[in-house]
Amino acid sequence: MGFTTKALHAKPAHKDQYGAMRFPIYQSSAFEFEKSEDLEAVFKGQKMGHVYTRSSNPSIEEFELKVKAISGAFGVVATATGMAAIANTFFALLKSGDNIITTNYLFGNTLSFFETLLSDFGVEVRYVDVNDLIAVQAAIDDKTRLLFCESISNPQLIVPDFLALKSVLKERNVPFIVDTTMTPWNIFDAKKHGVDIEIVSATKYLSGGGHVLGGLIVDNGTFEWKNHATLAPYYKKFGPNAFLARLRKETFRNLGASLTAQSAYLLSLGLETLDLRVQRSCHNALVVAKHLYAKNEVIRVDYPLLESSASFAASSKQFSGGGAIVTFSLASKEKAYAFLNALKLIRRGTNIQDNKSLAIAPYHTIYAEYSDEQKKRFCLNEGMIRLSVGIEDVEDLLLDIDQAFDVH
C-alpha cells in the first residue's frame, strides 16, 4: 500500500466492538481487569494490556501503529511534545560522564536543553560541523553515546550527508539520532539513509492545523543495542527491543510526558491528509523562495531545493521535497520588522508547518536568551525572517509578500 492508503487503512491492535469507522477516544486514566492475575501479568510484562494511560492507552496505541505502518519503523512511542520526545530519548541513552556529539545548528529549545539540563546532569555536549566527517570522527571517544542533528536545521536550513555520517558512526558503534520534523516520511526515508532513531514534533506537519501538541520517538530497528554501554544490560533481556523497553518501562513512564488520548485522536486524523498537505506546502515554499530570490531588498534567501542553496546537492539527493521553511534576510532588524508588520495574510507567530503561513524573526524571539556572539555562531542575523509556508493558494502568498515589500 502507498503512504496515504496506509495512513487511512492501517489496522488498530483491536477492532472496535461497535464497528466504528473512526477509532474512538478512550478518555480514561485507568483500565479494569476481570481477574487480578491478568492485571499482575500486564504489570510484569508477561501479557499485553493497558493499565494506566500514563504508560499506554488504546487511542495512543492506534496512533503509534499508524505511524509505524507509514514509516516502516520497528517501534514507535508517542509523547506529549517534540521536546518530550528529545528528553525521553536522551535520558534513556545517557548517564553522567557520557558525551554526545551535535551541531550548533539546532532549534533554540533543543540547544537550551543541551546547554542547561544535560550539562547539569553531567553529560558533555560536543559541537562539531556534522558535514566535516574528520571533525566528527575526532570527537568520538569511548564515552560517546550518540550523534544528534536535524534533517534540515531550523532555521539555518543546513542538510547533512546522512549515509556519509552513518559510515563514520557505524565504525564506532554510535547511534545516529535525527530530528526529522522538517522532513516527514513521504519526502525522506530516514531509515534508508542510516538514521537509527527519529525524533518528530508531531505538533508540526502531523497536526497541520496547529491545534494540538505531540511528539514521536521512532526506532528504525537498525542499531545493535548490545553495542551501547547504557543499553547492553537491557539487550540481554529484551534483545532488539532494548531501547523501546527502557523507554516504556523506565524513562517514558517515570518522566510522565504522556500524550493524551484526545491529542492522539487528532494526530491520527492529521496523518490521513499528511501527504497532501506536505506536497502542497513544499510546492508553495519553492515558489515563494524563487520569488524572494528575485527581490532586490532581500540580501539572502535559503531553501534546501533552491539551486543557489549550499544544501541543494545534499537535499536533491536525499529528499523528494524541500520542506515548508524558507529563510531570508533583510538589511536590518528595522527593515525585517517593517516587512513583518506589513503582512496581511501571512501570520506573525511561532510554530512551523502549520496549514497557515507563519513568519517570525528568530534572532529576536526564538533565540532571545542567547548573546549576540552566540547567535552569530548559530549563523543568525538581525534581519533574518523564518517563513513557514502553508497550503494557501500560492498566488495569494506572493501578493501578500509583494505588498509588504511595497509598504516596507
N, C-alpha and C positions, 0 to 999 in steps of 0.2 A: 504493500500500500504506500501511496505517496504521503508527503508530510501532512497536508491538511486532512486527508482521509483518516490518517492515524489519530489526529487530534480530535476528530469528530466521532470516531468509532472504536477507539481503544477501550477494551473491556475493563470494568472495575473488578476488584477482587471477589466481590459478592454481588449477585443480582438483587436488585431491589424487590422486595416481596410483593409490591403492588404494580411492578412493571413500569415504574415512572420512566419517561423518556429522558428526563434530566435527573442525574443522580442527586438525591436530596441532601439538605444541610442537616448534619447531625449536631444540633446545638445542645450538646450535653457535656458536662465536665467529667462524668464518670459513667461506667457501664456495668450492668448487673450480670451475674453469672448464676446459672441454676444450681451448680454444685460448687462447693468450696474447693474440691480437688482441682476443678478446671481453673479456678482463679489462681490457685497456687502454681499450677503448671505454667500459666502465662507469665506470672511474676518470675519464675525460674528460667524462662526462655525455652521451655520444653514443648510449648504449644503456641500457635499464633492466636492473637486476640487483642482487643482494645480494652484497656483497663481504665486509663485516665488520659484526658485529651492533651495534657502537657507532654505526654510521651507519644501518643498516636490517637487517631480519630478516623472513622471511615471516610469522611469528606476530604480530609487532608490526604489520606492514603490514595483516594481516587485521583486527586491532582498529581501526586507523586508518580503514580503509574502512567498517567498520560504523558508526563514529561519523560519518563523512562522510555515509553514507546516511540515518541517522536525524535528523541536524541540518540537512541541506541545505547543508552548508558547501562552500566552494570547495576547501579543502585542510586537512589535519589532521596535526599532528606530536605523537606521544606522547613523554612524558618520564618520568623516574624518579619524580618527585613533583610536587605542585602548585607548590611553591616553585621547583623547577627550571623549570617552565613560565614562571613570572614572570621569573626571572633570564634565561632564554634570550630571551624576548620583548624585554625591556628592553635587553639588550646588543646585540640585533640592530638596534634602532631608535635608540640613543643614542650620542653621543660626548661627550667632555669639553667643557664650555662650553654644552651644551644644558640645557634645563629641562623639567620635566614638571609637570602640574597634577594634584593629587589632593585627598583629603579626610582629615581626622583620624579619620574613622570607618572604620577598617580593622582586619583581623585583626592580632594582635600581631606575628607574624613578618614580615608584609608591611611593617608600619611600621618594624620593625628593619632590614629590607633597604633601605628608602628612607633612613633616617636615618643609617645607618652606611656600607654598601658604596657606594651611589650617590654620596653626598657625597664619599667617599674618591676616587672616580673623576672628580670634578669636575662632577657633574650636580646642578643646583639643583632642589630639590623645593619647589613652591609649594602650600600648603594653602589650600583655599577650601571654602565651602559649595557643593556641586555643585547644590543646588537654588536657589542665588542666581545666576541667569543673568548679571546685571550684573557680579557679582564674577568669574565665570568669564571673561567677555569681557575684563575689565580685566586679568586675569592673563596673557592670551595675548600673546606678542610674537613676533618673527621667529626666536627660538631655541626656541620651544615645540614639542616633538616628539610629544606625546601627552597625552591626559587619561585617567586611570585611576580607577575606583571599583569597588565591589562591587554586584551587582544587589540584594542585601539585605545591609546591613552587618552584620558579625559582631563583637560581639554586640548592637549597638545597634538593629538591625532598621530602619534608615533606608533608604528607597527613592527613587531619583532619578526624575525625569520624563525618560525616555530620549530621546524624539523632540524634546523642547524643548532638551535638551543638544546633541543631534546638529545641530540647526539652527544653533546658535552655532558649533560646531566646524567644520561644513562650510564656512561663510563664510571661515574662516581656514586651511583645509586641514590640520586637526589630526585625526589618527586617534583613534577612540573605542575604548578598551580596557576591558573589563569582566570582572571575576572573576564568573562565573555559576555557581559551585559550588552556591550555595544554591538556584538555580532551574534545574534541568535542562530540556532541550528540550521535554519533554512538558507543562510548565506555563509556559514562557516562550520565545517565539520572538524571540531576541535580534536576529537578522538583520533581521526585520521592524521592530524597534524601533530601528534605526540603529546597532547595535553592529558595529564593523568586525572586531575580534578578541576572541574569548572565551578566557579562561583558566579552566581547570577543574582542581580537585583530584579526580582520579579515585579517590583513596583513600576519598572520602566516599560519595555516593549510588551511584556506578557499582559500587564494590566491594560495598557493602551490609553484608557480614559483618565489616568491619573487619579483614580478613586480608591485605591487600596494599596497597602504595603505588603511586601512579601520578599522572601529570599529563597535561594535554592543552592544546595551542595550536591554536585553531580559527580559521582565516582565512575570513571570510564572503565574501571577494572583492568587497567594497563600497568599498574605499578606492583612490583613484588614486595609486599609489606614485610616479608621476612627479612628484607634488607634494610629496614628502617628501625633505628635504635629504639624509638619510642613504642612502635607497634609490633616489634618482634615477639614479645610475650603474648600479644593478642593473636598473632598469626598461628601460634602453636595450638590455640583453641578454636579459632574461627576461620583459619585459612584465608582465602581471598576476601572474606568479609571483615577482615581485621579492622579496617578504618571505619566502616559503617557500624560495626559492633561497638567500637569505642564511642562513636558519636551517640548512638541510640541508648546505650546502657550507662554512659557516664556523662560526657561533655554536654550533649544536647539536653538530656534530661535534667542535669544539675544546673545549667545556666538558665534554663526556663524561657528561652526566647522562642516560644512556640507560635506558629501560625494559627489563626483562628479558623474555625470551620466555615464561617461566613466568607472570610477572605479567600480560603481555598476554593470555594464555590465560584466566586467572582473571577479568580485567576484561571480556573478551568474554562470558563466562558471565553476569556481572553485568548486562550490557546487556539480556539476554533477559528479565529479570524487573524491569527498572528501573521501568517504568510502574506495575506492580502495587504495588511497594514504595513508590514516591513517593506514589501516590494514598492508600495506607493511612496512611502517616506524616503526610501533610497533614491528612487527616481527624482522626486522633488528636490532632495538635497543636492544631487549632482547638477540639476538645472540651476538652482539658486547659487551654488558655488561658481559655476561658469559665469553667471550674471554678475556676481560680486567681483570676479576677477577682472571684468571689463571696466569697473568703476575707477575713475581717477582718484577718488577720495580714499580708496582702500589701499593701504600700504602693503598688506599681505593677506592672502586668503589660503586656508588649508582645508583640504578634503581628501580622504585617502585615495579616491579614484579620479582625482583631478591630475592631469598629466604633469603639471608643474610641482606636485607634491613630492617631497623627499620619500614618502611612503608609497608612492604609486606602484613601483615594481613589486614590492612585497605584498601590497594589497591585491593587485590584479592577479597575482599568482595564487593567493590563498583564499580570497573572498569572492563570492559572486555578487556582492553588493557592498557599498561603502559605508553603510550605516546612516544614521539620521543627523549626525552632528557636523556642522560647518563652523569653523572659527575664522574670524577675520579681524584685522587690526586697523584702527584709525589713528590719527596723529597724536591724540591726547585723550585723557580722561574726559575733558570737557566736550570734545567732539563726539566721543563714544556715548556720553550721557545725552547729548543733544539729539543724536540719532535715535537712541533707545526711547527717549521721551516723546519722540515724534511718531513712533509706530502706532498704528490704529487697529490693525488686525492681529499682528503678532503680539503675544502677551509678554509682559515683563515679569519674569518669575523663574524660580529654580525648578529642578526636575528635567529629565531628558526623555525622549522617545514617547512623549505624550501624543495623542491624536492631534492636539492643537500645537501650533508652532510657538516656541518659547525662546526668549532671549535674556541674557544676563551678562554682566561684566565680571568675570571670575576673579580678576586681580583684587577687586574691591569688596567682594562678597564671600565667595566660597573659600578663598584663601586669606581672608581679612586678618586672621590671627597670626599670620606669618610676617616676618620682616621683609623689607624691600629687597635685601640681599638674598634671602631665601627664595622669594618669588622670582627673582632673576634666574636663580639656579633651576627653578622649575620651568623655565622658558615661558614665563608670563610677562605681559607688558600692560601698562596702564590703559592703553586704548583697545585692548582685546575684547571682543564680543564673542560669546559662545551662542550659536543659534541652533536650537534643536528643531529640525524641520518636521512638520506634521504631515497630515494627509489631506490638507485643504487642496482646492484647485490651485495648481502652481501659478497660474496667471495672476491670481489674487495676491499671492505672496510677493510676486515680483512687483506688482503695482504698489503694495504697501512699502516695500523696500525703496522703491524709486521716490515715492512721495516723502518718505522720511529723509532721504538724502536731499531732496529739494528744500525742505524746511531747514535741515541741518546746514 
